[in-house]
């Protein structure tokens, strides 16, 4: 019962955060929203691992987390270069 409530809460939080992703006033706000959605999906995959009792979902979640981290680094580097171009 608690797991199902957690899944529903995470999905509701994803929907609310998706609104911020679409309406975000600045690009960094949208990047943070995208990262938050990625973390929530990572949490959902971990919950599915617990529900189904298989380790393959855990492997998928770890690969997804690594790709999510790399995506944030790439976006931050891109924004850092873009900001330095405007300030010079």
Residue pairs with C-beta under 8 A, 6 or more apart in sequence:
3 47
3 50
3 51
6 47
7 44
7 47
10 40
10 43
10 44
10 47
11 44
13 40
14 37
14 40
14 41
17 33
17 36
17 37
17 40
18 33
18 37
20 29
20 30
20 33
21 30
21 33
21 34
21 37
24 30
24 33
27 79
28 79
31 72
31 75
31 76
31 79
34 71
35 68
35 71
35 72
38 64
38 68
38 71
39 68
41 64
42 61
42 64
42 65
42 68
45 57
45 58
45 60
45 61
45 64
46 57
46 58
46 61
48 57
49 55
49 57
49 58
49 61
